[in-house]
């Protein structure tokens, strides 16, 4: 079964009706196959909670990371990926290998502020290496007291003769403390809220910068960073002073629908596992799928997954087209898809029973993976707030 499926392979699929081309569907199928056959073994060989550089280099060789930055292979990234293309890539990777999907997403999240707001020198130095899987990027926004309320961040950027000195703490930073560079958001004007934040590109070897790993439920690398007077220079500013919050939001707005695509990929993997198990498991003298309670549950899982997929595709297409109301549609896509994935994975675990809770089972892995997307890049409650505001805009 492909990531999106041909109509004959996934009954009721409306991907073709949505408008995905044959080339897009072939691309998705190819990425899914590569994820399962080539990337899955590398992911399994990696250490949970640590950056898997072998996996990243393989993704670089396969050209997956370069798709984040069209033109990166020539050493001159020229524009960002289309939102729909990013969604197709993330969904396909997630269905076959969630670690690969997350590795790609974190490279994009850490690098897009550089692509969108960095100088030509910054872009040419870092992004080809990211695309090749040779450099690891990280997006450093969250703090102990600034999660959902990102404008409340307190990491201080104090001016000095050559630029600024950063002092404070960042936490729940994916790829920290192993990244090669960080896009860091710091307060340059105290008391100014979102209007007093600036964005900086900070190489990981900068004096005064240290970090620790965090032991989280989700298996991807997350850590805290401590800034003790870390020097940053005028040439490392991303965009304009005190306009860094807009830099962060441009990146998050692009990635929000594709977080939904990640969720759809996990839901699809769980649905397929549940269908395969229900067809092969014998109970009360027949296959489990013939039990009405199970059949109806599978039908609900499939319906919600397809609805989430279409909402994600629609939001991504609207973003690519510059349609009005994009913020609300992107919020709907992330909200519905991540909540759906939680439901589908949990239901698949219930269908499998205790075996799905054994360490190493696909669903045990998905159960740990699926919880975080309802929180990061804007929790479900924040998405509902965005949607409600759009209703009265």
Buried (B, 14 or more C-beta within 10 A) or exposed (E): BBBBBBEEEBEEBBBBEBEBEEEBBEBBBBBBBBBBEBBBEBBEEBEBBBBBBEBBBBBBEBEBBBBBBBBBBEEEBEEBBBBBBBBBBBBBBBBBBBBBBBBBBBBBBBBBBBBBBBBEEBBBBBBBBBBBBBBBBBBBBBBEEBBEEBBEBBBBBEEEEEBBBBBBBBBBBBBBBBBBBBBBBBBBEEEEEBEBBBBBBBBBEBEEBEBEBBEBEBBBBBBBBBBEEBBBEEEBBBBEBBBBBBBBEBBBBBBBBBBBBBBBBBBBBBBBBBBEBBEEBEEEEEBBBBBEEBEEBBEEBBEBBBBBBBBBBBBBBBBBEEEEEBBBBBBBBBBBBBBBBBBBBBBBBEBBEEEBEEEEBBBBBBBBBBBBBBBBBBBBEBBEBBBEEBEEE
